[in-house]
């Protein structure tokens, strides 16, 4: 009887120690993965909230050039309907060298012009090529590094790789918060202010939303 009575507390203690170790491991790993991202998103949360005060004036650069005759042949007008497709590779390479903007991406082909929009985080741009004369005009606008970081926060024009980063970062944050909550539960008996503080984190924004947001 006494031997059996000792086994259950030992098993319970062993199970708790196992889960505590697992939670600590997942907590620190997820925090390490999400640390820099959390700092970035926390900082840009402030800059987005005060965007009108912190963003600088846009700077725009305009350029023009003339497409060589041999390349212009690849853009010569035809009877094809308006379409969306990339620039021919030699044309894209020439544009990047002559204009200083990327010629990659899907362009809009109309009867007399090829127009390539070049949106990006923290800025914008476009390239237009006259299919008859070969005249190339472009514009590139930069809104500064804070705008760049703000656009990364929103995932605006940041591409597929950044989209995947945000998804992975979100999962890491979720694990960080969830394991933190479970660790709070395990230590709550020795820390009586735990659940009032957690409740405050829920109640305060809820009250603000109900009273001040309409």
C-alpha positions as CSV (number, residue, x, y, z in Angstrom):
1,X,0.0,0.0,0.0
2,X,2.7,2.5,1.0
3,X,4.8,1.6,-2.0
4,X,1.8,2.1,-4.3
5,X,1.0,5.5,-2.7
6,X,4.5,6.7,-3.4
7,X,4.4,5.8,-7.1
8,X,1.5,8.2,-8.1
9,X,3.1,11.4,-6.8
10,X,6.4,10.5,-8.4
11,X,4.7,9.8,-11.8
12,X,2.8,13.1,-11.4
13,X,6.0,15.0,-10.6
14,X,7.8,13.3,-13.5
15,X,5.1,14.2,-16.0
16,X,5.0,17.8,-14.8
17,X,8.8,18.1,-15.1
18,X,8.6,16.6,-18.6
19,X,6.0,19.0,-19.8
20,X,7.7,21.9,-18.1
21,X,10.9,21.1,-19.9
22,X,9.0,20.8,-23.3
23,X,7.2,24.1,-22.8
24,X,10.4,25.9,-21.9
25,X,12.1,24.5,-25.0
26,X,9.3,25.5,-27.3
27,X,9.0,28.8,-25.6
28,X,12.6,29.9,-26.0
29,X,12.9,28.4,-29.5
30,X,9.8,30.3,-30.8
31,X,10.9,33.5,-29.0
32,X,14.3,33.3,-30.7
33,X,12.8,32.8,-34.1
34,X,10.2,35.6,-33.7
35,X,12.4,38.1,-31.7
36,X,13.7,40.3,-34.5
37,X,10.3,40.1,-36.3
38,X,8.5,41.2,-33.1
39,X,10.9,44.1,-32.7
40,X,10.3,45.1,-36.3
41,X,6.5,44.8,-36.1
42,X,6.3,46.5,-32.8
43,X,8.4,49.5,-34.1
44,X,6.4,49.7,-37.3
45,X,3.1,49.5,-35.3
46,X,4.1,52.8,-33.8
47,X,5.3,54.4,-37.1
48,X,2.1,53.3,-38.8
49,X,0.0,54.7,-36.0
50,X,1.9,58.0,-36.6
51,X,2.5,57.8,-40.3
52,X,1.6,61.4,-41.0
53,X,4.2,62.6,-38.6
54,X,7.1,60.4,-39.3
55,X,7.1,59.7,-43.1
56,X,9.4,61.9,-45.2
57,X,8.5,63.7,-48.4
58,X,8.5,61.4,-51.5
59,X,11.5,61.8,-53.9
60,X,10.8,61.2,-57.6
61,X,13.4,60.5,-60.3
62,X,12.3,60.6,-64.0
63,X,14.4,59.2,-66.8
64,X,14.0,58.7,-70.6
65,X,15.8,56.9,-73.3
66,X,15.3,55.4,-76.8
67,X,15.1,51.7,-77.4
68,X,17.5,50.5,-80.0
69,X,16.0,49.6,-83.4
70,X,16.8,45.9,-83.1
71,X,15.0,45.6,-79.8
72,X,12.1,47.8,-81.0
73,X,11.3,45.1,-83.5
74,X,10.4,42.8,-80.7
75,X,7.8,45.3,-79.5
76,X,6.5,46.4,-83.0
77,X,2.7,47.0,-83.1
78,X,0.6,44.1,-84.4
79,X,-3.0,43.0,-84.6
80,X,-2.9,41.1,-81.3
81,X,-5.4,42.2,-78.7
82,X,-4.3,44.0,-75.5
83,X,-2.6,41.6,-73.2
84,X,-0.5,41.2,-70.0
85,X,2.8,39.5,-70.4
86,X,6.5,40.1,-69.6
87,X,8.9,42.1,-71.7
88,X,11.1,40.0,-74.0
89,X,14.3,39.1,-72.0
90,X,16.7,41.3,-74.2
91,X,14.4,44.3,-73.8
92,X,14.1,43.8,-70.1
93,X,17.9,43.5,-69.7
94,X,18.4,46.7,-71.8
95,X,15.8,48.6,-69.8
96,X,17.5,47.7,-66.5
97,X,20.9,48.8,-67.8
98,X,19.7,52.0,-69.4
99,X,17.0,53.1,-67.0
100,X,18.2,51.6,-63.7
101,X,14.9,49.9,-62.9
102,X,14.0,46.3,-63.1
103,X,12.5,45.2,-66.4
104,X,11.0,42.1,-64.8
105,X,7.3,41.6,-64.1
106,X,4.1,41.5,-66.1
107,X,3.6,44.4,-68.4
108,X,0.4,45.7,-70.0
109,X,0.6,45.6,-73.8
110,X,-1.7,47.9,-75.7
111,X,-1.8,48.8,-79.4
112,X,0.8,51.6,-79.1
113,X,2.5,51.2,-75.7
114,X,3.9,48.7,-73.3
115,X,3.5,49.8,-69.7
116,X,5.3,48.1,-66.8
117,X,4.2,49.0,-63.2
118,X,6.9,48.6,-60.6
119,X,5.4,48.9,-57.2
120,X,7.7,48.1,-54.2
121,X,7.9,48.5,-50.5
122,X,8.6,52.1,-49.6
123,X,8.2,53.4,-53.2
124,X,6.7,53.0,-56.6
125,X,7.7,53.2,-60.2
126,X,6.8,52.6,-63.8
127,X,8.2,52.2,-67.3
128,X,6.4,53.1,-70.5
129,X,7.7,52.1,-74.0
130,X,6.2,53.6,-77.2
131,X,5.9,50.6,-79.6
132,X,6.3,52.9,-82.7
133,X,9.0,55.4,-81.8
134,X,10.8,53.3,-79.1
135,X,10.7,56.3,-76.7
136,X,11.2,55.0,-73.1
137,X,10.0,57.0,-70.1
138,X,10.2,56.0,-66.5
139,X,9.5,57.3,-63.0
140,X,10.8,56.0,-59.7
141,X,9.5,57.3,-56.4
142,X,11.0,56.7,-52.9
143,X,9.2,57.5,-49.7
144,X,12.0,56.7,-47.3
145,X,13.1,53.8,-45.1
146,X,10.3,54.3,-42.6
147,X,7.8,53.9,-45.4
148,X,9.7,50.9,-46.5
149,X,9.5,49.2,-43.1
150,X,5.8,50.2,-42.9
151,X,5.1,48.4,-46.2
152,X,6.9,45.4,-44.9
153,X,4.6,45.4,-41.9
154,X,1.6,45.4,-44.2
155,X,3.2,43.0,-46.7
156,X,2.6,45.6,-49.4
157,X,4.3,44.7,-52.7
158,X,6.8,42.6,-50.9
159,X,6.6,39.4,-52.9
160,X,6.1,35.8,-52.2
161,X,9.2,35.2,-50.1
162,X,8.1,37.9,-47.6
163,X,4.6,36.5,-47.6
164,X,6.0,33.2,-46.5
165,X,8.1,34.9,-43.9
166,X,5.0,36.6,-42.3
167,X,3.2,33.2,-42.2
168,X,6.1,31.5,-40.5
169,X,6.7,34.4,-38.2
170,X,3.0,34.4,-37.2
171,X,3.2,30.7,-36.3
172,X,6.3,31.3,-34.2
173,X,4.5,34.2,-32.4
174,X,1.5,31.9,-31.8
175,X,3.7,29.2,-30.3
176,X,5.5,31.8,-28.2
177,X,2.3,33.2,-26.8
178,X,0.6,29.8,-26.3
179,X,3.6,28.2,-24.5
180,X,3.9,31.4,-22.4
181,X,0.3,31.0,-21.4
182,X,0.8,27.4,-20.4
183,X,3.9,28.3,-18.4
184,X,1.9,31.0,-16.6
185,X,-0.7,28.3,-15.7
186,X,2.0,26.0,-14.3
187,X,3.5,28.8,-12.2
188,X,0.3,30.7,-11.4
189,X,-0.1,29.1,-7.9
190,X,3.2,30.8,-6.8
191,X,2.3,34.1,-8.6
192,X,-1.1,35.3,-7.5
193,X,-1.0,38.3,-9.8
194,X,-0.8,36.1,-12.9
195,X,-4.4,35.8,-13.9
196,X,-5.4,39.4,-13.0
197,X,-2.6,40.7,-15.3
198,X,-3.7,38.3,-18.1
199,X,-7.3,39.4,-17.6
200,X,-6.2,43.0,-17.8
201,X,-4.6,42.3,-21.2
202,X,-8.0,41.3,-22.4
203,X,-10.3,43.7,-20.6
204,X,-8.4,46.9,-21.2
205,X,-8.4,46.8,-25.1
206,X,-12.0,45.4,-25.0
207,X,-13.2,48.4,-22.9
208,X,-11.3,50.8,-25.2
209,X,-12.9,49.3,-28.3
210,X,-16.4,49.3,-26.8
211,X,-16.2,52.9,-25.5
212,X,-14.0,54.8,-28.0
213,X,-14.3,52.9,-31.3
214,X,-17.6,53.3,-33.2
